[in-house]
Amino acid sequence: MTKQKSAQKPESASTPERIAEMIRVDHAGEHGAVRIYDGQLAVFAHVPGMENTANLIREMAHHEQTHLDHFDQLIIARRVRPTVFGPAWHMAGFALGAATALMGEKAAMACTAAVEAEIDAHYAAQENELETHDGEGDLSAAIKQFRADEAEHRQTALDAGAEEAPGYEIMTRIIRLGCRAAIRASERY
């Protein structure tokens, strides 16, 4: 009889498999974030009077691209297989960004606030898990920095009126649920 891994208990951060899962899901998440901003910019960059919003989104997108570049390097250096859902997240991220931008500035900011709240929680859990594993100082430091950036993006979105978006509460719940589902799927597959 073979021993099966418990679905209830996550692997320890000290296992290479768990570290690979972290890198895979974080790579997927940062790719999704870049694509959300690409979708928002596809709308706002071409609308007169939206220059300030487009510039704000470009600044946040630049941070996300820096995060993605870091995980691109880790994927290669650690020989981690990217998620099989990459093409789906590529399209879904852009569609989510474009759709919320078409709903208006506040909706786009609500999207950012929701995504960043979920990513903050995700990175916090990874930080806690990595605290017990000294051999992953570089990954832990990156996650800590990226988490701070994500919290800043969330605050920027809230300051820009995210909570004033029509249907803010329901939009937030749906987006966060989608993020959680994407995180779980990308960790393993």
C-alpha positions in Angstrom: 0.0 0.0 0.0 1.4 3.4 -0.9 1.3 6.3 1.4 -0.7 9.3 0.0 -0.1 12.9 0.9 -2.8 14.3 3.1 -5.0 16.9 1.4 -5.4 18.6 4.7 -1.8 19.3 5.6 0.4 21.4 3.2 4.0 20.3 2.6 6.7 22.0 4.7 8.5 24.9 3.1 11.6 22.9 3.6 10.7 20.5 0.8 11.9 21.2 -2.8 8.4 20.3 -4.0 6.8 23.0 -1.8 9.4 25.6 -2.8 8.6 24.8 -6.5 4.9 25.2 -5.8 5.6 28.6 -4.3 7.7 29.8 -7.2 5.2 28.4 -9.8 2.1 30.1 -8.2 3.9 33.4 -7.6 5.2 33.4 -11.2 1.6 32.8 -12.4 0.2 35.4 -10.1 2.6 38.1 -11.2 2.0 37.2 -14.8 -1.7 37.6 -14.2 -1.2 41.0 -12.5 0.8 42.2 -15.5 -1.9 41.1 -17.8 -4.7 42.8 -15.7 -2.8 46.1 -16.0 -2.2 45.4 -19.8 -6.0 45.1 -20.2 -6.7 48.3 -18.2 -4.1 50.2 -20.2 -5.6 49.0 -23.4 -8.7 51.0 -22.5 -7.3 54.0 -20.5 -4.3 54.7 -22.7 -6.7 55.7 -25.5 -9.4 57.6 -23.6 -8.9 61.4 -23.5 -8.9 62.6 -19.9 -7.6 59.3 -18.5 -3.9 60.2 -18.7 -3.5 60.3 -14.9 -5.3 57.0 -14.4 -3.2 55.4 -17.2 0.0 56.8 -15.6 -1.0 55.4 -12.2 -1.6 52.0 -13.8 1.7 52.1 -15.7 3.6 52.7 -12.5 1.9 49.8 -10.7 2.4 47.6 -13.8 6.1 48.5 -13.8 6.3 47.0 -10.2 4.5 43.9 -11.3 6.8 43.4 -14.3 9.8 43.7 -11.9 8.2 40.9 -9.8 7.5 38.8 -12.9 11.0 39.2 -14.1 12.3 38.0 -10.7 10.1 34.9 -10.9 11.0 34.3 -14.6 14.6 34.0 -13.4 13.7 31.7 -10.5 11.6 29.4 -12.8 14.7 29.0 -14.9 17.4 28.9 -12.2 15.4 26.4 -10.0 14.1 24.4 -13.0 10.5 24.8 -11.9 7.8 23.9 -14.3 5.4 26.9 -14.9 1.7 26.4 -14.4 -0.1 24.7 -17.3 -2.8 27.3 -16.8 -0.4 30.1 -18.1 -2.3 30.6 -21.4 -5.6 30.8 -19.5 -4.3 33.3 -16.9 -2.8 35.3 -19.8 -6.2 35.7 -21.4 -8.2 35.9 -18.2 -6.0 38.6 -16.7 -6.2 40.8 -19.8 -10.0 40.3 -20.0 -10.5 41.1 -16.3 -8.4 44.3 -16.7 -10.1 45.4 -19.8 -13.6 44.6 -18.5 -13.1 46.5 -15.3 -11.6 49.5 -17.1 -14.6 49.6 -19.5 -16.7 49.8 -16.4 -14.8 53.0 -15.4 -11.9 54.2 -13.3 -13.4 53.2 -9.9 -14.2 49.7 -11.1 -10.6 49.3 -12.4 -9.3 50.4 -9.0 -11.8 48.1 -7.3 -10.3 45.2 -9.3 -6.8 46.3 -8.3 -7.8 46.5 -4.6 -9.4 43.1 -4.6 -6.5 41.3 -6.4 -3.9 43.0 -4.2 -5.8 42.1 -1.0 -5.8 38.5 -2.0 -2.2 38.5 -3.1 -1.2 40.2 0.2 -2.9 37.4 2.1 -1.2 34.8 -0.1 2.2 36.3 0.3 1.7 36.6 4.1 1.0 32.9 4.3 4.1 32.2 2.3 6.2 34.5 4.4 5.1 32.7 7.6 5.8 29.3 6.0 9.3 30.4 4.9 10.2 31.9 8.3 10.9 28.3 9.5 13.2 27.5 6.6 16.6 29.4 6.6 17.7 28.0 3.2 15.2 30.2 1.3 16.4 33.6 2.4 16.4 34.9 -1.1 12.9 33.8 -1.9 11.7 35.0 1.5 13.2 38.5 1.0 11.6 38.8 -2.5 8.2 37.8 -1.2 8.5 40.3 1.7 9.4 43.1 -0.7 6.7 42.1 -3.3 4.1 41.9 -0.5 4.9 45.5 0.5 4.5 46.6 -3.1 1.2 44.8 -3.4 -0.1 46.5 -0.2 1.0 49.8 -1.6 -0.9 49.1 -4.9 -4.0 48.2 -2.9 -3.8 51.4 -0.9 -3.3 53.4 -4.1 -6.4 51.8 -5.5 -8.4 52.6 -2.4 -7.1 56.2 -2.4 -8.2 56.5 -6.0 -11.8 55.6 -5.1 -12.0 51.8 -5.5 -14.7 51.6 -2.8 -16.9 54.0 -4.7 -17.3 51.6 -7.6 -20.8 50.4 -8.3 -21.1 46.9 -6.9 -17.8 47.2 -5.0 -18.6 44.5 -2.4 -19.8 41.9 -4.9 -17.1 42.7 -7.4 -14.5 42.3 -4.6 -15.9 39.0 -3.5 -16.0 37.6 -7.0 -12.5 38.7 -7.9 -11.0 37.5 -4.7 -12.7 34.1 -5.1 -11.3 33.9 -8.6 -7.8 34.7 -7.3 -8.0 32.0 -4.6 -9.1 29.4 -7.2 -6.2 30.5 -9.6 -3.7 30.2 -6.7 -4.8 26.7 -5.8 -4.8 25.5 -9.4 -1.4 27.1 -10.2 0.3 25.7 -7.2 -0.1 22.1 -8.3 -0.7 22.3 -12.0 
